[in-house]
C-alpha cells in the first residue's frame, strides 16, 4: 500500500474567478488526484459564501473531468460535515477575508475536520486567503486598506504572503520579517502556486511566464529573497 501524501497547493492569486480562460493551475491540481473523475469541493467561506463566486466555480470545473460541489457554512449541505469533507479528493478554498475564514472554521470545528482529511490524503488548495490560511502566519488585508500579520492554521511552518506582485506587499512583508513580527516564509505572485508534500516544498508552478515565488528570510538586520523559479505550465502550448 502506497504511503499517504499530505499535499497543499497554495496559489498566490488569480484562479478561476479572475482568469477563467487560464485554467493551467486548476488542471495541475486535478492531475495530482490521480483519478479519472476526482471530487472537488469549493470552500468559499472567506468570501462569505458569495453566490456569484460559487457559480463561477461550477462554470470553471464543469469543463474538467471531475465532480464539483461546494461547502457553505451559511447553508450547510448536511448535518454531518465530517463525512461530507472526508468524501472529497480536493478541497479548493476561495479568496476573501482570512480572519473571518479562520473564525468560522474554528466555530464549526471545520479546521479540525479539514486537517483530518488532509492527513488522510485529501489535497488542500486555494487562492489568496485560501493560500494564506494553511501557514502558521502571514500578511493579510482583513482590515480594509491595511496589511497586518495574522496567525493562521499552521499546517505548513513559517509565514506567507500571497499577491506578492501587488504594490506594498513586498515592503510590508520584509518589514514584518525584519522586525520579527513574522517568521521566515514564502511569497507568491499572482499566477504562482507553491506545491507542498508532507510539509516540504515539492514544486513551484505558474500560469504566467513572468510570475515568480520567493523564499524570504531574515539575515541579521536585513531580509533576503531567494527566487524560486516556477515551472511554467503553459510550456506545452507554445
TORKOL-4160 file (C-alpha; in steps of 0.2 Angstrom, whole numbers, padded with zeros to 4 digits, m for minus):
238
<pt num="1" X="0000" Y="0000" Z="0000"/>
<pt num="2" X="0007" Y="0017" Z="m0005"/>
<pt num="3" X="0011" Y="0030" Z="0008"/>
<pt num="4" X="m0002" Y="0044" Z="0010"/>
<pt num="5" X="0004" Y="0061" Z="0005"/>
<pt num="6" X="m0001" Y="0076" Z="0014"/>
<pt num="7" X="m0002" Y="0089" Z="m0001"/>
<pt num="8" X="m0006" Y="0108" Z="m0001"/>
<pt num="9" X="m0006" Y="0119" Z="m0016"/>
<pt num="10" X="m0005" Y="0137" Z="m0011"/>
<pt num="11" X="m0010" Y="0149" Z="m0025"/>
<pt num="12" X="m0004" Y="0167" Z="m0023"/>
<pt num="13" X="m0018" Y="0175" Z="m0033"/>
<pt num="14" X="m0028" Y="0173" Z="m0049"/>
<pt num="15" X="m0038" Y="0157" Z="m0051"/>
<pt num="16" X="m0054" Y="0153" Z="m0060"/>
<pt num="17" X="m0063" Y="0168" Z="m0054"/>
<pt num="18" X="m0050" Y="0181" Z="m0060"/>
<pt num="19" X="m0044" Y="0171" Z="m0076"/>
<pt num="20" X="m0057" Y="0159" Z="m0082"/>
<pt num="21" X="m0048" Y="0157" Z="m0098"/>
<pt num="22" X="m0032" Y="0152" Z="m0090"/>
<pt num="23" X="m0035" Y="0135" Z="m0080"/>
<pt num="24" X="m0017" Y="0129" Z="m0080"/>
<pt num="25" X="m0016" Y="0128" Z="m0061"/>
<pt num="26" X="m0033" Y="0121" Z="m0059"/>
<pt num="27" X="m0028" Y="0107" Z="m0071"/>
<pt num="28" X="m0012" Y="0104" Z="m0062"/>
<pt num="29" X="m0021" Y="0102" Z="m0046"/>
<pt num="30" X="m0034" Y="0090" Z="m0053"/>
<pt num="31" X="m0020" Y="0079" Z="m0060"/>
<pt num="32" X="m0012" Y="0077" Z="m0043"/>
<pt num="33" X="m0028" Y="0067" Z="m0038"/>
<pt num="34" X="m0023" Y="0053" Z="m0050"/>
<pt num="35" X="m0041" Y="0049" Z="m0053"/>
<pt num="36" X="m0052" Y="0049" Z="m0069"/>
<pt num="37" X="m0065" Y="0060" Z="m0060"/>
<pt num="38" X="m0060" Y="0067" Z="m0043"/>
<pt num="39" X="m0072" Y="0075" Z="m0031"/>
<pt num="40" X="m0068" Y="0094" Z="m0030"/>
<pt num="41" X="m0076" Y="0104" Z="m0016"/>
<pt num="42" X="m0076" Y="0123" Z="m0016"/>
<pt num="43" X="m0075" Y="0130" Z="0002"/>
<pt num="44" X="m0080" Y="0149" Z="m0001"/>
<pt num="45" X="m0080" Y="0154" Z="0017"/>
<pt num="46" X="m0068" Y="0169" Z="0016"/>
<pt num="47" X="m0079" Y="0177" Z="0003"/>
<pt num="48" X="m0095" Y="0175" Z="0013"/>
<pt num="49" X="m0101" Y="0160" Z="0003"/>
<pt num="50" X="m0105" Y="0173" Z="m0011"/>
<pt num="51" X="m0117" Y="0165" Z="m0024"/>
<pt num="52" X="m0108" Y="0173" Z="m0039"/>
<pt num="53" X="m0091" Y="0165" Z="m0034"/>
<pt num="54" X="m0100" Y="0148" Z="m0032"/>
<pt num="55" X="m0107" Y="0150" Z="m0049"/>
<pt num="56" X="m0090" Y="0154" Z="m0056"/>
<pt num="57" X="m0083" Y="0139" Z="m0048"/>
<pt num="58" X="m0096" Y="0127" Z="m0056"/>
<pt num="59" X="m0094" Y="0135" Z="m0073"/>
<pt num="60" X="m0075" Y="0133" Z="m0072"/>
<pt num="61" X="m0074" Y="0115" Z="m0065"/>
<pt num="62" X="m0089" Y="0108" Z="m0076"/>
<pt num="63" X="m0077" Y="0109" Z="m0090"/>
<pt num="64" X="m0065" Y="0096" Z="m0082"/>
<pt num="65" X="m0067" Y="0078" Z="m0079"/>
<pt num="66" X="m0071" Y="0080" Z="m0061"/>
<pt num="67" X="m0086" Y="0080" Z="m0049"/>
<pt num="68" X="m0088" Y="0098" Z="m0042"/>
<pt num="69" X="m0098" Y="0103" Z="m0026"/>
<pt num="70" X="m0097" Y="0116" Z="m0013"/>
<pt num="71" X="m0097" Y="0118" Z="0006"/>
<pt num="72" X="m0107" Y="0133" Z="0013"/>
<pt num="73" X="m0107" Y="0136" Z="0031"/>
<pt num="74" X="m0121" Y="0148" Z="0029"/>
<pt num="75" X="m0132" Y="0134" Z="0021"/>
<pt num="76" X="m0123" Y="0118" Z="0026"/>
<pt num="77" X="m0126" Y="0104" Z="0014"/>
<pt num="78" X="m0128" Y="0091" Z="0028"/>
<pt num="79" X="m0128" Y="0090" Z="0047"/>
<pt num="80" X="m0113" Y="0078" Z="0045"/>
<pt num="81" X="m0099" Y="0090" Z="0039"/>
<pt num="82" X="m0085" Y="0077" Z="0043"/>
<pt num="83" X="m0092" Y="0064" Z="0032"/>
<pt num="84" X="m0095" Y="0076" Z="0018"/>
<pt num="85" X="m0077" Y="0083" Z="0019"/>
<pt num="86" X="m0069" Y="0066" Z="0020"/>
<pt num="87" X="m0078" Y="0061" Z="0004"/>
<pt num="88" X="m0068" Y="0074" Z="m0006"/>
<pt num="89" X="m0052" Y="0071" Z="m0016"/>
<pt num="90" X="m0048" Y="0090" Z="m0017"/>
<pt num="91" X="m0054" Y="0105" Z="m0006"/>
<pt num="92" X="m0052" Y="0122" Z="m0015"/>
<pt num="93" X="m0053" Y="0136" Z="m0003"/>
<pt num="94" X="m0058" Y="0153" Z="m0011"/>
<pt num="95" X="m0052" Y="0170" Z="m0008"/>
<pt num="96" X="m0058" Y="0184" Z="0004"/>
<pt num="97" X="m0056" Y="0188" Z="0022"/>
<pt num="98" X="m0044" Y="0176" Z="0030"/>
<pt num="99" X="m0048" Y="0182" Z="0048"/>
<pt num="100" X="m0067" Y="0178" Z="0045"/>
<pt num="101" X="m0062" Y="0161" Z="0037"/>
<pt num="102" X="m0052" Y="0156" Z="0052"/>
<pt num="103" X="m0065" Y="0162" Z="0065"/>
<pt num="104" X="m0080" Y="0152" Z="0056"/>
<pt num="105" X="m0070" Y="0137" Z="0053"/>
<pt num="106" X="m0065" Y="0136" Z="0071"/>
<pt num="107" X="m0083" Y="0139" Z="0077"/>
<pt num="108" X="m0089" Y="0125" Z="0066"/>
<pt num="109" X="m0073" Y="0114" Z="0070"/>
<pt num="110" X="m0070" Y="0113" Z="0051"/>
<pt num="111" X="m0052" Y="0117" Z="0054"/>
<pt num="112" X="m0050" Y="0100" Z="0063"/>
<pt num="113" X="m0061" Y="0091" Z="0050"/>
<pt num="114" X="m0050" Y="0098" Z="0036"/>
<pt num="115" X="m0034" Y="0093" Z="0045"/>
<pt num="116" X="m0040" Y="0075" Z="0047"/>
<pt num="117" X="m0045" Y="0075" Z="0028"/>
<pt num="118" X="m0028" Y="0081" Z="0023"/>
<pt num="119" X="m0019" Y="0068" Z="0034"/>
<pt num="120" X="m0029" Y="0055" Z="0025"/>
<pt num="121" X="m0024" Y="0061" Z="0008"/>
<pt num="122" X="m0037" Y="0074" Z="0003"/>
<pt num="123" X="m0027" Y="0088" Z="m0007"/>
<pt num="124" X="m0029" Y="0105" Z="0000"/>
<pt num="125" X="m0028" Y="0120" Z="m0011"/>
<pt num="126" X="m0034" Y="0138" Z="m0013"/>
<pt num="127" X="m0031" Y="0155" Z="m0019"/>
<pt num="128" X="m0027" Y="0171" Z="m0009"/>
<pt num="129" X="m0035" Y="0168" Z="0008"/>
<pt num="130" X="m0036" Y="0150" Z="0003"/>
<pt num="131" X="m0017" Y="0151" Z="0001"/>
<pt num="132" X="m0013" Y="0160" Z="0017"/>
<pt num="133" X="m0023" Y="0150" Z="0029"/>
<pt num="134" X="m0013" Y="0134" Z="0028"/>
<pt num="135" X="0003" Y="0143" Z="0035"/>
<pt num="136" X="0007" Y="0147" Z="0053"/>
<pt num="137" X="0005" Y="0166" Z="0049"/>
<pt num="138" X="0006" Y="0178" Z="0036"/>
<pt num="139" X="0002" Y="0195" Z="0028"/>
<pt num="140" X="m0017" Y="0198" Z="0027"/>
<pt num="141" X="m0028" Y="0213" Z="0021"/>
<pt num="142" X="m0043" Y="0208" Z="0033"/>
<pt num="143" X="m0044" Y="0226" Z="0038"/>
<pt num="144" X="m0048" Y="0237" Z="0023"/>
<pt num="145" X="m0033" Y="0247" Z="0016"/>
<pt num="146" X="m0021" Y="0239" Z="0028"/>
<pt num="147" X="m0009" Y="0224" Z="0028"/>
<pt num="148" X="m0006" Y="0216" Z="0045"/>
<pt num="149" X="0001" Y="0200" Z="0052"/>
<pt num="150" X="m0011" Y="0186" Z="0055"/>
<pt num="151" X="m0010" Y="0169" Z="0064"/>
<pt num="152" X="m0016" Y="0155" Z="0054"/>
<pt num="153" X="m0019" Y="0136" Z="0054"/>
<pt num="154" X="m0001" Y="0131" Z="0055"/>
<pt num="155" X="m0002" Y="0116" Z="0043"/>
<pt num="156" X="0014" Y="0122" Z="0035"/>
<pt num="157" X="0028" Y="0130" Z="0045"/>
<pt num="158" X="0033" Y="0148" Z="0043"/>
<pt num="159" X="0024" Y="0163" Z="0035"/>
<pt num="160" X="0017" Y="0168" Z="0019"/>
<pt num="161" X="0012" Y="0182" Z="0008"/>
<pt num="162" X="0001" Y="0180" Z="m0007"/>
<pt num="163" X="m0001" Y="0193" Z="m0021"/>
<pt num="164" X="0017" Y="0197" Z="m0019"/>
<pt num="165" X="0017" Y="0207" Z="m0035"/>
<pt num="166" X="0004" Y="0219" Z="m0029"/>
<pt num="167" X="0011" Y="0236" Z="m0023"/>
<pt num="168" X="0016" Y="0237" Z="m0004"/>
<pt num="169" X="0016" Y="0218" Z="m0002"/>
<pt num="170" X="0034" Y="0216" Z="m0003"/>
<pt num="171" X="0040" Y="0230" Z="0008"/>
<pt num="172" X="0027" Y="0226" Z="0021"/>
<pt num="173" X="0032" Y="0208" Z="0021"/>
<pt num="174" X="0050" Y="0212" Z="0023"/>
<pt num="175" X="0047" Y="0225" Z="0037"/>
<pt num="176" X="0037" Y="0212" Z="0047"/>
<pt num="177" X="0050" Y="0199" Z="0045"/>
<pt num="178" X="0064" Y="0211" Z="0049"/>
<pt num="179" X="0055" Y="0216" Z="0065"/>
<pt num="180" X="0052" Y="0198" Z="0070"/>
<pt num="181" X="0033" Y="0201" Z="0069"/>
<pt num="182" X="0033" Y="0187" Z="0056"/>
<pt num="183" X="0044" Y="0171" Z="0054"/>
<pt num="184" X="0053" Y="0167" Z="0038"/>
<pt num="185" X="0042" Y="0161" Z="0024"/>
<pt num="186" X="0036" Y="0160" Z="0006"/>
<pt num="187" X="0029" Y="0174" Z="m0005"/>
<pt num="188" X="0020" Y="0170" Z="m0021"/>
<pt num="189" X="0015" Y="0182" Z="m0036"/>
<pt num="190" X="m0002" Y="0180" Z="m0043"/>
<pt num="191" X="m0002" Y="0166" Z="m0055"/>
<pt num="192" X="0010" Y="0156" Z="m0045"/>
<pt num="193" X="0007" Y="0140" Z="m0034"/>
<pt num="194" X="0018" Y="0133" Z="m0021"/>
<pt num="195" X="0015" Y="0114" Z="m0020"/>
<pt num="196" X="0020" Y="0106" Z="m0003"/>
<pt num="197" X="0021" Y="0087" Z="0000"/>
<pt num="198" X="0022" Y="0082" Z="0018"/>
<pt num="199" X="0025" Y="0100" Z="0023"/>
<pt num="200" X="0040" Y="0102" Z="0012"/>
<pt num="201" X="0041" Y="0112" Z="m0004"/>
<pt num="202" X="0040" Y="0100" Z="m0019"/>
<pt num="203" X="0037" Y="0111" Z="m0034"/>
<pt num="204" X="0033" Y="0129" Z="m0039"/>
<pt num="205" X="0022" Y="0131" Z="m0054"/>
<pt num="206" X="0014" Y="0146" Z="m0064"/>
<pt num="207" X="0001" Y="0150" Z="m0076"/>
<pt num="208" X="0011" Y="0166" Z="m0081"/>
<pt num="209" X="0028" Y="0166" Z="m0089"/>
<pt num="210" X="0034" Y="0181" Z="m0078"/>
<pt num="211" X="0027" Y="0176" Z="m0062"/>
<pt num="212" X="0038" Y="0170" Z="m0048"/>
<pt num="213" X="0039" Y="0164" Z="m0030"/>
<pt num="214" X="0052" Y="0168" Z="m0016"/>
<pt num="215" X="0059" Y="0161" Z="0000"/>
<pt num="216" X="0060" Y="0177" Z="0011"/>
<pt num="217" X="0071" Y="0176" Z="0026"/>
<pt num="218" X="0079" Y="0187" Z="0040"/>
<pt num="219" X="0098" Y="0189" Z="0039"/>
<pt num="220" X="0105" Y="0199" Z="0053"/>
<pt num="221" X="0096" Y="0216" Z="0052"/>
<pt num="222" X="0091" Y="0214" Z="0034"/>
<pt num="223" X="0079" Y="0202" Z="0024"/>
<pt num="224" X="0085" Y="0192" Z="0009"/>
<pt num="225" X="0075" Y="0185" Z="m0005"/>
<pt num="226" X="0079" Y="0169" Z="m0015"/>
<pt num="227" X="0069" Y="0167" Z="m0031"/>
<pt num="228" X="0060" Y="0151" Z="m0033"/>
<pt num="229" X="0058" Y="0150" Z="m0052"/>
<pt num="230" X="0042" Y="0141" Z="m0057"/>
<pt num="231" X="0039" Y="0128" Z="m0070"/>
<pt num="232" X="0028" Y="0137" Z="m0082"/>
<pt num="233" X="0013" Y="0126" Z="m0085"/>
<pt num="234" X="0009" Y="0133" Z="m0102"/>
<pt num="235" X="0025" Y="0127" Z="m0110"/>
<pt num="236" X="0017" Y="0113" Z="m0120"/>
<pt num="237" X="0006" Y="0126" Z="m0128"/>
<pt num="238" X="0019" Y="0137" Z="m0135"/>
